[in-house]
Amino acid sequence: MRLFAKHRCCTDPKTEIPPLGLLPHRPQRATPCIYSPKEIAAVVETARSLPPLDNLRSWTMATIFGLLAVTGLRISEALALDREDVDLVQGILRIGHTKFGKSVLSRSILPQATP
């Protein structure tokens, strides 16, 4: 509001500019929830048991949750993937539909060696 008032003051000298600290409240960002490997495994297992068990729904959901957890993709990026975006030989995932239309990204989907 202060910036708008400063701008407006140029054309209307009667415009008052609110003092700093008039509205001290600042919205706080939510603390992100980082799931442990055990919690991720529980989510994937729960997704595998979604009804009906005789179709691909449970496997699709388990795969999506696993993919999100392993790669850090946004849900929109994961849902926009095509078969051509996955190279299982090299272990590369091509992400073409990124947030804000950023350039194409590639992420390794091979398991990382633990020290």
Secondary structure, 3 states (H helix, E strand, C coil): CHHHHHHHHHHCCCCCCCCCCCCCCCCCCCCCCCCCHHHHHHHHHHHHCCCCCCCCHHHHHHHHHHHHHHHCCCHHHHHCCCHHHEECCCCEEEECCCHHHCCCEEEECCCCCCC
